[in-house]
């Protein structure tokens, strides 16, 4: 179908929001006793690390990003003796593109 480009700035922005959401979610789950304190610390460390890496890439390569190839694949399933087919987008072969300033 084509290619899709995602810039490092967009990834850093999404990672920052995700890091905050993951930290809040892990704190709520720890408060109610669903997960332990060690798991909460692990989630916070991993989300912060991902946020820092994305921010560093966005700073180093302001016009760089990731390219994904989009394919339209046909899926079929059987349900109650009937065959149902549908199309699904799949993203493959991610590659980094770096455009130096």
N, C-alpha and C positions, 0 to 999 in steps of 0.2 A: 504494500500500500504506500509506503514512503518512509521517511525518517522523522524523528522528533528530537529536538535539541532542548536541553535543560541547562541553564547557566549555573555556574557555581554560586552566584549571588542568590538565585532562587533557592538552591539547595540549602544554603546557609540560613536563609530566612525561615524556611520550613523546619530545618533542624532546630533552630532556636525555639520555635513554637512547640515542636514535639518534645523538646527537652523539658520545657516548663510543664507541659501536660503530663508527661510521664512521671515527673517528680511529684506533681500533685496527686496523681492516681496512686502511685506507690505509697505516699504518705497516708492517704485515706485507707488503703487496704491494710497497711500496717496498724493503723489506729483501731480498726475493727478486728484485728487478729487473723485476717485471711492469709497474710504472708508475714514472715518474720522480719526482724530489724536488719539481719544480714542481707536478705534479698532486697530490701529497700535501699541499702547502701550500694549494692551492686548495680541496681537500676539507675540510681543517681550518677554513679561514676561513669557508666557506659554512655548514658545520654549526654553528659557533659563532655566526654571525650569526642563523641560524634559531632557535637556542636563546635568544639574547638577546631577539629580537622576541617570541617566545612568552612568555617570562618577564615582559616589560614589559606585554603585553596582560593576562596573568593578574593582575598587580599592579594595573593601572589599572581593570579591569572584573572584580572577583572573581566576579560572578554572570553574566558574559557568556559568549558562545561562538558557535558556528557551527551553523546549521540546514541539514540536507540533506533533500531530498525523495527518497523511495525508490519506485522503480517496478519492477514485475515484467515483464520483457520476454521474449518467446518467440523463441528462436533455432532455426534449422533448418540442418542440413548434410547433404550427400550423402556416403555412404561405402559403397563396394562395391555401388553401385546401389540402396542403400536410403536412405530419408529418415529421419533421426533428429531429433527435436525435443526441446528442453529449455528450462527456464525459468531466467533469470538475473536477479539483482537488480542494478539500476543506480541510482546516486546522481546526482542532478541538482540544478541551481539552488541552489548554496551561497549562503547569506546570513548575515550577521553579526547577532546579536542582542546588544544591550547593555542590561543591567539595572543601572542605577545604584544604589549602596547607599543 
